[in-house]
Amino acid sequence: MKQISEKMDGKFIFVFVPDIQILYNRIKRNIGTKPISKYDLKTQIIQIVRTNKIALLDLEPELRKVKPIDTLFPLGGYSELGILPSHFGVRGHKIIAKLLLEKLGQTK
């Protein structure tokens, strides 16, 4: 994908979107070196991306700064629905779009 993007005079950016269960702290990641679930693979994925010199945008740190976290999701998120939402709402998409635009501006 990176080579195809570069041939088209583009830039390939790997965007890591955290699982909603991670943002709500419903799933714990393994602290050791052996992955125990798909959520433990982030470190390995990021390492592969960096090794291959692919531009990276990890959304997790920025999305974790949003308080309350429920405002990222439609209909008030978990606190209003009582269930974990399955996708981002308007505010979540706006924040992600802003982060993408900032990253695109840095990778000319």
Backbone bond lengths (Angstrom), bond angles and torsions (degrees), N, CA, C in turn:
res aa  C-N    CA-C-N  psi(-1)  N-CA   C-N-CA  omega(-1)  CA-C   N-CA-C  phi
1 M - - - 1.447 - - 1.525 110.62 -
2 K 1.341 116.22 -41.43 1.453 119.44 179.92 1.526 110.51 -60.82
3 Q 1.333 116.77 -45.37 1.462 120.70 -178.73 1.534 110.89 -64.60
4 I 1.316 117.01 -41.79 1.461 120.90 178.79 1.533 109.88 -61.69
5 S 1.317 116.34 -44.25 1.464 120.60 179.17 1.521 111.13 -60.98
6 E 1.331 116.03 -44.47 1.463 119.91 -178.77 1.524 111.49 -66.60
7 K 1.336 118.02 -36.67 1.465 120.96 177.43 1.529 110.78 -62.36
8 M 1.321 116.34 -30.19 1.463 121.21 -179.20 1.533 111.12 -92.72
9 D 1.341 116.05 14.66 1.464 123.09 -178.74 1.530 111.14 60.57
10 G 1.331 114.98 36.27 1.455 120.98 179.22 1.515 110.93 -115.41
11 K 1.308 115.85 -176.46 1.460 122.43 179.31 1.521 108.52 -129.65
12 F 1.325 116.14 125.42 1.460 121.28 177.47 1.520 108.52 -87.32
13 I 1.319 117.05 123.82 1.463 122.25 178.85 1.522 108.65 -121.68
14 F 1.320 116.26 125.24 1.457 121.62 175.99 1.527 107.53 -87.39
15 V 1.323 116.70 120.47 1.459 121.63 179.93 1.521 108.31 -107.14
16 F 1.333 115.58 118.62 1.453 120.73 178.39 1.523 108.43 -95.81
17 V 1.328 115.50 112.31 1.465 121.97 178.87 1.527 107.74 -103.14
18 P 1.323 117.46 118.77 1.464 119.16 -178.85 1.521 112.16 -69.90
19 D 1.293 115.58 148.14 1.460 121.56 175.06 1.531 108.70 -64.90
20 I 1.304 116.08 144.99 1.465 120.84 -179.68 1.523 111.12 -58.37
21 Q 1.325 117.27 -35.42 1.467 119.99 178.88 1.527 111.44 -63.27
22 I 1.325 117.08 -30.99 1.463 120.86 176.89 1.528 109.50 -70.17
23 L 1.331 117.42 -44.91 1.463 120.52 -179.25 1.526 111.79 -62.47
24 Y 1.317 116.55 -33.50 1.462 120.91 178.54 1.534 112.38 -88.95
25 N 1.318 117.39 5.73 1.474 122.65 179.65 1.522 112.44 56.67
26 R 1.317 117.35 35.87 1.462 122.07 178.10 1.532 111.04 -86.86
27 I 1.318 116.19 -21.90 1.465 121.83 -179.04 1.521 107.62 -121.78
28 K 1.289 116.61 133.75 1.465 121.13 176.36 1.511 109.04 -98.78
29 R 1.304 115.49 140.59 1.460 120.47 175.38 1.517 108.85 -86.85
30 N 1.328 115.32 151.26 1.452 121.14 176.53 1.526 108.71 -66.78
31 I 1.316 116.38 137.56 1.457 120.28 179.38 1.525 110.97 -89.75
32 G 1.321 117.40 -22.78 1.461 121.77 -179.57 1.515 112.53 -77.42
33 T 1.297 115.63 -161.95 1.468 120.51 -176.73 1.522 112.93 -96.21
34 K 1.313 118.23 -13.11 1.462 121.24 -177.12 1.535 110.27 -98.57
35 P 1.341 116.98 118.92 1.467 118.93 179.06 1.531 111.35 -62.91
36 I 1.324 115.80 139.00 1.465 119.38 177.93 1.531 111.80 -114.61
37 S 1.314 117.37 -13.14 1.457 120.39 178.00 1.519 109.20 -154.95
38 K 1.323 116.05 174.45 1.465 120.02 179.28 1.518 111.64 -61.24
39 Y 1.317 117.98 -23.51 1.455 121.50 -178.89 1.522 112.15 -72.99
40 D 1.329 116.72 -18.35 1.457 120.88 179.10 1.524 112.74 -83.56
41 L 1.288 117.74 -6.09 1.463 120.88 -175.33 1.523 112.88 -83.18
42 K 1.324 118.71 -7.02 1.456 120.79 -177.31 1.530 111.21 -55.45
43 T 1.306 118.22 -48.13 1.460 121.52 -178.26 1.519 110.81 -57.54
44 Q 1.318 116.76 -44.38 1.466 120.81 -179.74 1.531 111.08 -66.96
45 I 1.307 116.94 -40.96 1.466 120.90 179.67 1.530 109.74 -63.18
46 I 1.323 116.95 -47.07 1.466 121.45 -179.36 1.525 110.03 -61.55
47 Q 1.317 117.19 -40.31 1.469 120.97 178.82 1.532 110.78 -61.59
48 I 1.326 117.62 -44.15 1.470 121.67 178.87 1.531 110.34 -62.72
49 V 1.318 116.46 -42.91 1.467 121.16 179.59 1.526 109.83 -60.85
50 R 1.323 117.13 -46.97 1.476 120.80 -179.08 1.519 111.99 -67.82
51 T 1.327 117.29 -39.73 1.469 121.20 178.46 1.519 110.66 -59.24
52 N 1.317 116.81 -36.19 1.459 121.66 -179.28 1.528 113.00 -89.51
53 K 1.331 115.22 10.24 1.474 121.78 176.61 1.538 112.59 53.43
54 I 1.318 113.89 45.32 1.461 121.16 177.38 1.523 107.47 -98.90
55 A 1.323 116.25 134.71 1.463 120.23 176.79 1.533 108.87 -59.75
56 L 1.312 116.21 139.49 1.461 121.53 -174.27 1.515 110.93 -125.96
57 L 1.309 115.62 137.27 1.456 122.32 169.85 1.524 106.95 -128.35
58 D 1.330 115.41 106.24 1.464 121.70 178.09 1.526 106.65 -96.05
59 L 1.314 116.28 110.27 1.460 121.18 -175.99 1.526 113.55 -77.22
60 E 1.319 117.43 -19.16 1.469 119.59 -173.49 1.526 114.29 -56.98
61 P 1.337 119.91 -50.06 1.472 118.20 -178.03 1.531 113.44 -58.89
62 E 1.325 116.95 -41.21 1.468 120.05 -179.70 1.523 112.07 -70.95
63 L 1.319 117.37 -40.09 1.464 120.16 -179.70 1.525 110.86 -68.14
64 R 1.315 117.67 -30.86 1.472 120.72 178.18 1.532 111.95 -68.12
65 K 1.317 117.48 -21.70 1.470 121.28 179.78 1.527 111.85 -74.15
66 V 1.321 117.30 -19.74 1.466 121.14 -177.00 1.532 109.08 -73.05
67 K 1.327 114.95 125.78 1.461 121.00 179.28 1.513 109.21 -129.65
68 P 1.290 119.72 134.48 1.455 126.26 -11.84 1.534 110.39 -71.91
69 I 1.295 115.79 150.23 1.471 122.54 -176.98 1.530 111.07 -58.93
70 D 1.336 116.49 -29.20 1.472 120.87 -178.76 1.528 112.80 -58.88
71 T 1.330 117.46 -23.67 1.465 119.83 -177.93 1.530 112.43 -71.24
72 L 1.329 117.43 -10.82 1.468 120.52 176.28 1.528 112.21 -77.45
73 F 1.312 116.53 -16.24 1.456 121.79 -169.96 1.527 111.82 -117.86
74 P 1.336 116.35 158.35 1.470 119.24 -178.34 1.525 112.57 -69.57
75 L 1.323 114.26 153.99 1.474 122.84 172.94 1.519 113.67 57.93
76 G 1.332 117.26 29.75 1.453 120.87 175.60 1.512 115.38 83.48
77 G 1.327 117.55 8.77 1.459 120.57 175.68 1.519 113.77 61.60
78 Y 1.302 115.53 -153.15 1.463 122.05 -174.91 1.526 112.47 -61.99
79 S 1.332 117.23 -40.62 1.466 119.03 -175.22 1.527 112.35 -62.63
80 E 1.324 117.83 -28.74 1.466 120.99 179.00 1.526 113.02 -95.20
81 L 1.338 115.96 -36.49 1.471 120.30 -174.83 1.521 113.86 -87.81
82 G 1.337 115.26 -29.46 1.466 118.95 -176.11 1.521 113.05 80.95
83 I 1.306 117.29 1.19 1.463 122.73 175.42 1.522 107.89 -134.68
84 L 1.332 115.96 156.79 1.455 119.07 176.96 1.521 109.33 -71.80
85 P 1.321 117.29 129.64 1.465 119.55 177.96 1.525 110.56 -67.93
86 S 1.308 116.12 160.17 1.470 119.48 -176.59 1.521 113.10 -102.22
87 H 1.327 118.02 -6.10 1.466 119.95 -179.24 1.524 109.52 -157.60
88 F 1.323 115.25 166.48 1.458 120.63 177.97 1.522 110.26 -75.18
89 G 1.327 114.77 153.93 1.450 121.33 175.61 1.523 110.06 -97.95
90 V 1.323 116.38 -164.33 1.462 122.00 -176.63 1.526 111.00 -58.62
91 R 1.327 118.06 -49.40 1.475 120.25 -178.48 1.525 110.92 -63.29
92 G 1.315 117.42 -42.27 1.465 120.46 178.90 1.517 111.61 -60.12
93 H 1.327 116.33 -44.56 1.467 120.42 179.15 1.522 111.70 -65.98
94 K 1.331 117.83 -37.04 1.465 120.60 178.44 1.531 110.88 -64.47
95 I 1.314 116.63 -43.06 1.471 120.71 179.28 1.520 109.99 -63.99
96 I 1.314 117.07 -44.70 1.467 120.90 179.55 1.534 110.44 -63.23
97 A 1.324 117.60 -42.45 1.470 121.14 178.78 1.524 110.60 -61.85
98 K 1.327 117.16 -42.04 1.466 121.27 178.74 1.529 110.57 -61.74
99 L 1.326 116.52 -44.71 1.466 120.79 179.27 1.527 111.49 -63.03
100 L 1.324 116.57 -40.14 1.473 120.94 177.83 1.523 110.47 -63.85
101 L 1.309 117.33 -44.56 1.468 119.90 179.72 1.532 110.99 -62.64
102 E 1.340 116.54 -40.62 1.469 119.81 177.72 1.533 110.43 -62.38
103 K 1.321 116.74 -43.39 1.462 120.91 -179.57 1.529 110.64 -65.27
104 L 1.315 117.26 -41.51 1.463 120.39 178.40 1.523 110.83 -62.29
105 G 1.323 117.13 -36.08 1.451 121.12 178.12 1.519 113.01 -67.58
106 Q 1.332 117.51 -26.53 1.472 122.23 -179.76 1.513 112.79 -85.58
107 T 1.321 118.26 -13.92 1.475 120.73 -171.47 1.521 111.98 -113.80
108 K 1.299 117.47 41.86 1.472 120.03 -179.48 1.506 110.93 -74.14
